[in-house]
Amino acid sequence: MDEPSWTIGIEEEHLLVDRDSGALVQAQPPGLIERVAELRHGLVSPELFSAQIEIGTGICRDMKHLRADVGLLRLAVTEAAAEHGLAPIAASTHPFARPEELQITDKERYRVLADDLQDITRQLVISGLHVHVGIEDPELRIDLMNQVTYFLPHLLAVSTSSPFWQGRDTGLASYRSAVYKTLPRTGLPPKFDSWAEFRRHVDVLVNAGIIEDSSKVWWDIRPSERYPTLEMRVTDLPTRMEDTIAIAAAYVCLLRMLWRLRTENQRWRGYANFLIGENLWRAERYGIGGSLIDFGKGTLVPYDHLVDELIELVMPDAEALGCIDEIRHLRTICEHGTSANRQLAVYQASLDAGADHHEALAEVVQHLIGDTLAPPADDD
């Protein structure tokens, strides 16, 4: 069996805030996207709300290339935003923004979406990380999609960055996940026996005029409509770039591990979406501070133990793809916390120092501004 290319690309959806107050901007300054493109060639595009901006890497063949693309794009957004007194934050929710105060981007796609979703649209001030991995054979894409869903809770837990919503501590590590579920055609994909079966199901909605194409199918993982890739969409947007790179590396290594098993006439045992969904809820609620069900053992296992098992599982693939350090960084995230953990710690420390509720939330935003361009953490 020919090995896939395993090329990789990511999309990050950033939020734009006032540099001083930390408030989410109501409307994006004219020309900002064009200015980012001038500073750094790459895929830069608007999102549903004017307060958002999406950056996308090129097609990357290794983690060094991916890290360079992400770092330069983040820097370009920061520099362009600074010209207007703004800053980007890489987080899946803003700690205290009110969605009703924000402006929807004036593009046909978003006008149609707002008309279709009505008031749900106003809740979608959320940002995610999408990771594309190049798998040229469409039948293989479907087979690996069916199997890798087992690991989506593991990836969500280590990415969490949305504990606050409209000024509240939600008690969830990923409140973005809860908001996203209000959309149709979200969650875990069904299991498909073939590429043709997947297309038949999507074409029912296309032929009925409900959606234009599969880009309006917003599952946690899906075959891309535009590229020969399998796109992972379940994760929050990590604030630190090195965490983003580690999650991307984990995803591509998991896919290669499953492909490697297939070449040996083996496969990962399948479990019902009902059970995987329970682990997704646990990742959404507790992040790395909780535990997930090990379905083979039938017991709950602390997340840090599961990370050690995952690293061991994909180490041959990390060696083959040249991303051992990135995979080992998953342990660093467990030791230092995700963005959600750090945000909550900053909030509590501000309260303890005498800040009121809003002042503490504003401190969280300032922390996010700094963390978005933080240098790599020491993994030793």
SULLINNOR-V292064 format. One record per residue. N is the residue number from 1. SS is DSSP state (helix for helix, strand for strand, loop for the rest). OMEGA is omega in whole degrees, -180 to 180 (NA if undefined). Layout:
N,SS,OMEGA  N,SS,OMEGA
//
This chain:
1,loop,178  2,loop,179  3,loop,176  4,loop,-179  5,loop,-176  6,loop,172  7,loop,-173  8,strand,175  9,strand,-180  10,strand,173  11,strand,176  12,strand,179  13,strand,-176  14,strand,176  15,strand,-179  16,strand,-177  17,strand,171  18,strand,-172  19,loop,-176  20,loop,-175  21,loop,-176  22,loop,-179  23,loop,176  24,strand,-178  25,loop,177  26,loop,-179  27,loop,180  28,loop,177  29,loop,178  30,loop,176  31,loop,-176  32,helix,-179  33,helix,179  34,helix,179  35,helix,176  36,helix,-180  37,helix,177  38,helix,-177  39,helix,-176  40,loop,178  41,loop,179  42,loop,-180  43,strand,179  44,strand,-174  45,strand,176  46,strand,174  47,loop,-175  48,loop,179  49,strand,-179  50,loop,179  51,loop,-178  52,strand,174  53,strand,-178  54,strand,174  55,strand,180  56,strand,179  57,loop,168  58,loop,176  59,loop,-174  60,strand,-178  61,loop,176  62,loop,-176  63,helix,177  64,helix,178  65,helix,-179  66,helix,-179  67,helix,179  68,helix,-180  69,helix,-179  70,helix,-178  71,helix,-179  72,helix,178  73,helix,176  74,helix,180  75,helix,-180  76,helix,178  77,helix,180  78,helix,-178  79,helix,180  80,helix,180  81,helix,-178  82,helix,179  83,loop,180  84,loop,-179  85,loop,-178  86,strand,176  87,strand,175  88,strand,168  89,strand,176  90,loop,178  91,loop,-173  92,loop,170  93,loop,172  94,loop,-174  95,loop,-174  96,loop,-179  97,loop,175  98,loop,-175  99,helix,-177  100,helix,-179  101,helix,-171  102,loop,-176  103,loop,176  104,strand,-179  105,loop,-176  106,loop,175  107,loop,-176  108,helix,-178  109,helix,-176  110,helix,174  111,helix,178  112,helix,-180  113,helix,-180  114,helix,178  115,helix,-179  116,helix,-173  117,helix,179  118,helix,-171  119,helix,176  120,helix,-179  121,helix,-176  122,helix,179  123,helix,-168  124,loop,174  125,loop,-176  126,loop,-178  127,loop,-179  128,strand,173  129,strand,177  130,strand,-178  131,strand,177  132,strand,174  133,strand,-177  134,strand,176  135,loop,-168  136,loop,-177  137,loop,-178  138,helix,178  139,helix,178  140,helix,177  141,helix,-180  142,helix,-179  143,helix,-179  144,helix,175  145,helix,179  146,helix,-174  147,helix,-172  148,helix,176  149,helix,178  150,helix,-173  151,helix,-179  152,helix,176  153,helix,179  154,helix,-179  155,helix,178  156,helix,-176  157,helix,-175  158,loop,-179  159,loop,-164  160,loop,-178  161,loop,-176  162,strand,180  163,loop,-176  164,strand,177  165,strand,178  166,loop,175  167,loop,-179  168,strand,165  169,strand,-171  170,loop,-174  171,loop,178  172,loop,175  173,loop,-180  174,strand,177  175,helix,175  176,helix,-179  177,helix,180  178,helix,179  179,helix,-175  180,helix,-178  181,loop,177  182,loop,178  183,loop,171  184,loop,173  185,loop,177  186,strand,179  187,strand,-179  188,loop,177  189,loop,172  190,loop,173  191,loop,179  192,loop,180  193,loop,-176  194,loop,174  195,helix,-180  196,helix,179  197,helix,176  198,helix,-179  199,helix,-180  200,helix,-179  201,helix,178  202,helix,-177  203,helix,174  204,helix,-180  205,helix,179  206,helix,-177  207,helix,177  208,loop,180  209,loop,-179  210,loop,177  211,loop,179  212,loop,-178  213,loop,-174  214,helix,175  215,helix,175  216,helix,172  217,loop,-167  218,strand,179  219,strand,177  220,loop,174  221,strand,-176  222,strand,168  223,strand,-179  224,loop,175  225,loop,-171  226,loop,-172  227,loop,175  228,loop,-175  229,strand,170  230,strand,-170  231,strand,177  232,strand,-173  233,loop,-171  234,loop,-167  235,loop,163  236,strand,175  237,loop,177  238,loop,-179  239,loop,-180  240,loop,-177  241,helix,-178  242,helix,176  243,helix,176  244,helix,-178  245,helix,179  246,helix,180  247,helix,176  248,helix,179  249,helix,179  250,helix,-179  251,helix,-178  252,helix,179  253,helix,176  254,helix,178  255,helix,179  256,helix,177  257,helix,-180  258,helix,175  259,helix,-180  260,helix,176  261,helix,-179  262,helix,179  263,helix,178  264,loop,179  265,loop,175  266,loop,174  267,loop,179  268,loop,-179  269,loop,-179  270,loop,177  271,loop,-178  272,loop,177  273,helix,176  274,helix,-179  275,helix,179  276,helix,178  277,helix,177  278,helix,177  279,helix,176  280,helix,177  281,helix,-180  282,helix,176  283,helix,178  284,helix,-176  285,helix,-169  286,helix,-175  287,helix,-178  288,helix,-178  289,helix,-178  290,loop,-179  291,strand,176  292,strand,179  293,strand,167  294,strand,-173  295,loop,177  296,loop,-180  297,loop,-177  298,loop,-178  299,strand,173  300,strand,-180  301,strand,178  302,strand,-173  303,helix,-178  304,helix,175  305,helix,179  306,helix,178  307,helix,177  308,helix,178  309,helix,-179  310,helix,180  311,helix,178  312,helix,-177  313,helix,-174  314,helix,-176  315,helix,176  316,helix,-179  317,helix,174  318,helix,176  319,helix,-179  320,helix,-177  321,helix,176  322,loop,-178  323,loop,180  324,helix,-179  325,helix,-179  326,helix,178  327,helix,178  328,helix,179  329,helix,176  330,helix,177  331,helix,179  332,helix,178  333,helix,179  334,helix,-179  335,helix,-175  336,helix,-179  337,loop,173  338,loop,175  339,helix,179  340,helix,178  341,helix,-178  342,helix,179  343,helix,-180  344,helix,179  345,helix,178  346,helix,179  347,helix,-178  348,helix,179  349,helix,178  350,helix,177  351,helix,-179  352,helix,-180  353,loop,175  354,loop,179  355,loop,172  356,loop,-173  357,helix,-177  358,helix,178  359,helix,179  360,helix,177  361,helix,177  362,helix,176  363,helix,177  364,helix,180  365,helix,178  366,helix,176  367,helix,-180  368,helix,178  369,helix,179  370,helix,-177  371,helix,-179  372,helix,178  373,loop,-179  374,loop,174  375,loop,180  376,loop,177  377,loop,176  378,loop,-176  379,loop,-177  380,loop,NA
//
